[in-house]
């Protein structure tokens, strides 16, 4: 059996990815730390990832310029007009656990033409389509797509090191990514506490895909559910990404690796919080085969939650979440996919 290595809730485990370029001892330590963090917690802070301050500043500058636009300019990109769930979501229009999230955001994915599902084709092909960009900020498109490319590279490397860490073939899932992968980037603003006093910036949830890399500012508010069942704060670390494992890795390892519940508590008063989550997802039509690894016999099984079934075919996993999270888009464009109340 593996030894539980996490004993403190003051901070998540901190993983230095640059150790992958080190000597055998450094790589062995990296893999031991990755194994423990992914098996015991499902979350960690990532440093040594190779993303420069200049690259980060370029994205953050473009993001803040977007949220500084007049509301009419942002609403011109309203995601209610996109059957692909791309564009701007105004504060309170997204739902988690049936309750509104007090944040607004811009959802961006790979820049591809729309694919309307034909007869007999899976409905998840609706998730492929063009982004919506503000005409007044041409630099946002450049910065956002560059960020998707950069973080896809970081996540690809991290996933290979993680699989190595648990004794699996490093490239086992390479074929489900490639040039048809389905990455997803959110530019998010939490505008402070809701006017009705509720504190849900975003409700407790798990992510759909393989890995999430989150750039958060210094305000704080992210909380992770730990072994004691309680939600604990994640103190920001300058230059680090908060990484969490998605549901597909839980499915792939039969629960040996954890997809962990997390949430965001709204910042107090009128304090704003900005965050940039990046979701490393495979092709929509990728079916995630069970991972061969030596600890498989110790796997406890995937989480059983009747309200959140887990699918091995990625497109269904994401479509399930999008229909719940964006009810206005779902009702306008995808009524036939909704389950009658």
C-alpha positions as CSV (number, residue, x, y, z in Angstrom):
1,X,0.0,0.0,0.0
2,X,1.2,3.6,-0.6
3,X,2.0,5.8,2.4
4,X,-0.2,8.8,2.9
5,X,2.1,11.8,2.7
6,X,-0.2,14.8,3.3
7,X,-0.3,15.7,7.0
8,X,-1.1,19.5,7.0
9,X,-3.9,21.5,5.5
10,X,-2.0,24.8,5.6
11,X,-1.0,24.5,2.0
12,X,-1.3,22.0,-0.9
13,X,1.7,19.9,-1.8
14,X,4.1,22.0,-3.9
15,X,5.5,20.3,-7.0
16,X,8.5,21.6,-9.0
17,X,8.1,20.3,-12.6
18,X,11.6,21.5,-13.5
19,X,12.9,18.5,-11.5
20,X,11.9,16.4,-14.5
21,X,15.1,17.7,-16.2
22,X,17.2,16.8,-13.2
23,X,19.3,13.8,-12.3
24,X,17.8,10.5,-11.4
25,X,17.5,11.4,-7.7
26,X,15.6,14.6,-8.5
27,X,13.3,12.8,-10.9
28,X,12.6,10.1,-8.3
29,X,11.7,12.7,-5.7
30,X,9.4,14.5,-8.2
31,X,7.6,11.2,-9.0
32,X,7.2,10.4,-5.3
33,X,5.7,13.8,-4.6
34,X,3.4,13.7,-7.7
35,X,2.2,10.2,-6.7
36,X,1.4,11.3,-3.2
37,X,-0.3,14.5,-4.2
38,X,-2.4,12.9,-7.0
39,X,-3.4,9.8,-4.9
40,X,-4.0,11.5,-1.5
41,X,-5.3,15.0,-2.4
42,X,-6.0,15.4,-6.1
43,X,-4.7,18.9,-5.9
44,X,-1.2,20.5,-5.8
45,X,0.6,23.8,-6.5
46,X,2.9,23.6,-9.6
47,X,6.1,25.6,-9.9
48,X,9.0,25.3,-12.3
49,X,6.6,25.0,-15.2
50,X,8.4,27.2,-17.6
51,X,5.6,29.8,-18.1
52,X,7.3,33.2,-18.0
53,X,6.2,36.3,-16.2
54,X,6.0,38.2,-19.5
55,X,3.6,35.5,-20.9
56,X,1.5,35.7,-17.8
57,X,1.4,39.5,-17.8
58,X,0.3,39.5,-21.5
59,X,-2.7,37.4,-20.7
60,X,-3.7,39.2,-17.5
61,X,-3.4,42.6,-19.2
62,X,-5.7,41.5,-22.0
63,X,-8.1,39.9,-19.5
64,X,-8.4,43.1,-17.3
65,X,-8.9,45.2,-20.5
66,X,-11.8,42.9,-21.4
67,X,-13.6,43.3,-18.1
68,X,-13.0,47.0,-18.2
69,X,-15.0,47.2,-21.4
70,X,-18.5,48.8,-21.3
71,X,-21.1,46.2,-20.4
72,X,-22.7,46.5,-23.8
73,X,-19.5,45.4,-25.4
74,X,-19.2,42.4,-23.2
75,X,-22.8,41.5,-23.7
76,X,-22.3,41.6,-27.5
77,X,-20.5,38.3,-26.9
78,X,-23.3,36.8,-24.8
79,X,-22.9,33.0,-24.7
80,X,-26.7,32.7,-24.9
81,X,-26.2,33.3,-28.6
82,X,-23.7,30.5,-29.0
83,X,-24.9,26.9,-29.3
84,X,-21.3,26.0,-28.5
85,X,-21.3,27.6,-25.0
86,X,-18.6,30.1,-26.1
87,X,-18.5,33.7,-25.1
88,X,-19.5,35.9,-22.2
89,X,-21.5,34.8,-19.2
90,X,-22.9,37.7,-17.2
91,X,-22.8,37.5,-13.4
92,X,-25.2,35.0,-11.9
93,X,-26.1,33.3,-15.2
94,X,-23.9,30.2,-14.6
95,X,-25.1,27.5,-12.1
96,X,-23.3,25.0,-10.0
97,X,-25.3,22.5,-7.9
98,X,-28.4,24.3,-9.1
99,X,-27.4,27.6,-7.5
100,X,-26.1,30.7,-9.3
101,X,-22.3,31.4,-9.3
102,X,-21.5,35.1,-8.5
103,X,-19.0,35.7,-11.2
104,X,-18.8,36.7,-14.9
105,X,-16.5,35.1,-17.4
106,X,-15.4,34.6,-21.0
107,X,-15.3,31.0,-22.2
108,X,-12.7,30.2,-25.0
109,X,-11.7,27.0,-26.7
110,X,-9.8,25.8,-29.7
111,X,-10.6,28.0,-32.7
112,X,-12.5,25.6,-35.0
113,X,-15.5,25.9,-37.3
114,X,-18.9,24.8,-35.9
115,X,-19.8,21.1,-36.2
116,X,-23.5,20.5,-36.1
117,X,-24.2,16.8,-35.2
118,X,-25.8,14.9,-38.1
119,X,-28.4,12.2,-37.7
120,X,-27.1,9.5,-35.3
121,X,-24.0,11.5,-34.3
122,X,-23.3,12.2,-30.6
123,X,-24.8,15.5,-29.5
124,X,-21.5,16.5,-27.9
125,X,-20.3,17.8,-31.3
126,X,-22.2,20.9,-30.5
127,X,-19.3,21.8,-28.1
128,X,-17.1,22.4,-31.1
129,X,-17.4,25.8,-32.7
130,X,-16.0,29.3,-33.0
131,X,-15.1,31.6,-30.2
132,X,-16.5,35.1,-29.7
133,X,-14.0,38.0,-29.6
134,X,-14.4,41.7,-28.7
135,X,-13.8,43.8,-31.8
136,X,-12.3,46.5,-29.6
137,X,-9.6,44.2,-28.2
138,X,-7.9,42.3,-31.0
139,X,-5.0,41.5,-28.7
140,X,-7.2,39.4,-26.5
141,X,-7.5,36.7,-29.2
142,X,-3.7,36.6,-29.6
143,X,-3.0,36.4,-25.9
144,X,-5.7,33.8,-25.1
145,X,-4.8,31.4,-28.0
146,X,-1.2,31.7,-27.1
147,X,-2.0,30.8,-23.5
148,X,-4.0,27.7,-24.6
149,X,-1.0,26.6,-26.7
150,X,1.5,27.2,-23.9
151,X,-0.5,25.5,-21.1
152,X,-1.4,22.6,-23.4
153,X,2.4,22.0,-23.6
154,X,2.8,22.2,-19.8
155,X,-0.1,20.0,-19.1
156,X,1.1,17.4,-21.7
157,X,4.4,17.2,-20.0
158,X,2.9,17.1,-16.5
159,X,0.5,14.3,-17.4
160,X,3.3,12.2,-18.8
161,X,5.3,12.7,-15.5
162,X,2.2,11.9,-13.5
163,X,1.6,8.6,-15.3
164,X,5.3,7.7,-14.9
165,X,5.0,8.5,-11.2
166,X,2.4,5.8,-10.7
167,X,4.2,3.3,-12.8
168,X,2.1,3.6,-16.0
169,X,3.3,4.1,-19.6
170,X,4.1,7.8,-19.9
171,X,2.5,8.2,-23.3
172,X,-0.6,6.0,-22.8
173,X,-3.0,8.8,-23.3
174,X,-1.1,10.7,-26.0
175,X,-3.4,9.4,-28.8
176,X,-6.5,11.0,-27.2
177,X,-5.0,14.5,-27.4
178,X,-3.1,15.6,-30.5
179,X,-4.3,18.3,-32.8
180,X,-8.0,17.5,-32.1
181,X,-7.8,18.0,-28.4
182,X,-10.5,20.1,-26.8
183,X,-8.8,22.6,-24.4
184,X,-10.9,25.1,-22.6
185,X,-9.9,28.5,-21.1
186,X,-12.0,30.7,-18.8
187,X,-11.2,34.3,-18.0
188,X,-13.1,34.9,-14.7
189,X,-13.9,37.9,-12.6
190,X,-15.5,37.5,-9.1
191,X,-17.0,41.0,-8.4
192,X,-17.4,40.6,-4.7
193,X,-20.2,39.3,-2.5
194,X,-23.6,38.9,-4.1
195,X,-26.2,41.5,-3.4
196,X,-28.3,39.0,-1.5
197,X,-25.4,38.1,0.8
198,X,-24.8,34.6,-0.6
199,X,-21.1,33.6,-0.8
200,X,-21.0,31.2,-3.7
201,X,-18.4,32.5,-6.1
202,X,-18.6,29.0,-7.7
203,X,-20.2,26.0,-6.0
204,X,-18.6,22.8,-5.0
205,X,-17.8,20.7,-8.1
206,X,-15.3,18.5,-9.9
207,X,-13.8,19.2,-13.3
208,X,-14.7,17.2,-16.4
209,X,-11.3,16.4,-18.1
210,X,-7.8,15.3,-17.2
211,X,-6.0,18.2,-15.6
212,X,-6.9,21.8,-14.7
213,X,-4.1,24.5,-14.3
214,X,-5.4,27.5,-12.5
215,X,-3.7,30.9,-12.3
216,X,-5.2,32.8,-9.4
217,X,-4.5,36.3,-8.1
218,X,-3.6,37.2,-4.5
219,X,-7.1,37.7,-3.2
220,X,-7.8,34.1,-2.4
221,X,-11.1,32.3,-2.1
222,X,-10.4,28.9,-3.6
223,X,-11.2,26.0,-1.3
224,X,-10.5,22.3,-1.6
225,X,-12.3,19.5,0.2
226,X,-9.7,17.5,2.1
227,X,-9.7,14.1,3.8
228,X,-11.6,15.4,6.9
229,X,-14.5,16.3,4.6
230,X,-14.2,20.1,5.2
231,X,-13.2,22.7,2.6
232,X,-9.8,24.3,3.3
233,X,-8.4,27.5,1.8
234,X,-5.7,27.4,-0.9
235,X,-3.2,30.2,-0.1
236,X,-2.0,31.8,-3.4
237,X,1.7,31.3,-4.3
238,X,3.3,33.8,-6.6
239,X,4.0,32.3,-10.0
240,X,2.4,28.9,-9.2
241,X,-0.5,27.1,-10.9
242,X,-3.0,25.3,-8.7
243,X,-3.4,21.9,-10.4
244,X,-6.3,19.5,-9.9
245,X,-7.2,16.2,-11.5
246,X,-10.4,15.9,-13.4
247,X,-13.0,13.1,-13.5
248,X,-11.4,11.3,-16.5
249,X,-8.3,10.5,-14.4
250,X,-10.5,9.2,-11.6
251,X,-12.4,7.0,-14.2
252,X,-9.1,5.9,-15.9
253,X,-7.6,4.7,-12.6
254,X,-10.8,3.4,-11.0
255,X,-10.5,6.0,-8.3
256,X,-6.8,5.5,-7.4
257,X,-6.3,9.1,-8.6
258,X,-8.7,11.6,-7.1
259,X,-10.9,14.2,-8.8
260,X,-11.6,16.4,-5.7
261,X,-14.5,18.7,-4.9
262,X,-13.5,22.4,-4.8
263,X,-15.3,25.7,-4.7
264,X,-14.7,29.5,-4.6
265,X,-16.0,31.7,-1.8
266,X,-16.8,35.2,-3.0
267,X,-14.4,37.9,-1.9
268,X,-15.7,40.2,0.8
269,X,-17.6,43.4,0.0
270,X,-16.7,44.9,-3.4
271,X,-13.3,43.2,-3.6
272,X,-12.7,41.8,-7.1
273,X,-10.9,38.5,-7.7
274,X,-9.6,37.4,-11.1
275,X,-8.7,33.8,-12.0
276,X,-7.7,31.9,-15.2
277,X,-8.5,28.2,-15.2
278,X,-7.2,26.2,-18.1
279,X,-8.7,22.7,-18.7
280,X,-6.6,20.1,-20.5
281,X,-9.1,18.0,-22.2
282,X,-8.8,15.2,-24.9
283,X,-10.8,14.9,-28.2
284,X,-14.5,15.1,-27.7
285,X,-14.8,11.6,-29.2
286,X,-12.0,10.1,-27.1
287,X,-13.0,7.1,-25.1
288,X,-10.8,6.9,-22.0
289,X,-9.4,3.3,-21.7
290,X,-8.5,2.0,-18.2
291,X,-4.9,2.9,-17.3
292,X,-2.5,-0.1,-16.8
293,X,-0.5,0.6,-13.7
294,X,0.8,-1.6,-10.8
295,X,-1.4,0.0,-8.1
296,X,-4.6,-0.9,-9.9
297,X,-5.5,-3.5,-7.3
298,X,-5.5,-0.8,-4.6
299,X,-8.0,1.4,-6.5
300,X,-11.2,1.9,-4.5
301,X,-13.6,2.5,-7.4
302,X,-14.9,5.7,-8.8
303,X,-17.1,8.1,-6.9
304,X,-20.7,7.1,-7.0
305,X,-23.0,10.1,-7.2
306,X,-26.4,9.7,-8.9
307,X,-26.5,13.5,-9.7
308,X,-23.1,13.3,-11.4
309,X,-22.6,10.2,-13.5
310,X,-19.1,9.8,-14.9
311,X,-18.6,8.9,-18.5
312,X,-15.5,7.4,-20.1
313,X,-16.3,9.1,-23.4
314,X,-15.1,12.6,-22.8
315,X,-17.7,14.5,-24.9
316,X,-20.6,13.2,-22.9
317,X,-18.8,14.2,-19.7
318,X,-18.4,17.8,-20.8
319,X,-21.8,18.1,-22.4
320,X,-23.4,16.9,-19.1
321,X,-21.7,19.7,-17.2
322,X,-22.4,22.4,-19.8
323,X,-26.1,21.7,-19.9
324,X,-26.4,22.0,-16.2
325,X,-24.1,25.0,-15.8
326,X,-25.6,27.2,-18.5
327,X,-29.4,26.7,-18.4
328,X,-30.1,29.7,-20.6
329,X,-27.9,28.4,-23.4
330,X,-29.3,24.9,-22.9
331,X,-32.9,26.0,-23.2
332,X,-32.3,28.2,-26.2
333,X,-30.3,25.8,-28.3
334,X,-30.5,22.3,-26.8
335,X,-34.0,21.7,-25.4
336,X,-34.2,18.3,-26.9
337,X,-31.2,17.2,-24.8
338,X,-32.7,18.3,-21.4
339,X,-34.2,15.8,-19.1
340,X,-37.8,16.7,-18.3
341,X,-38.3,17.9,-14.7
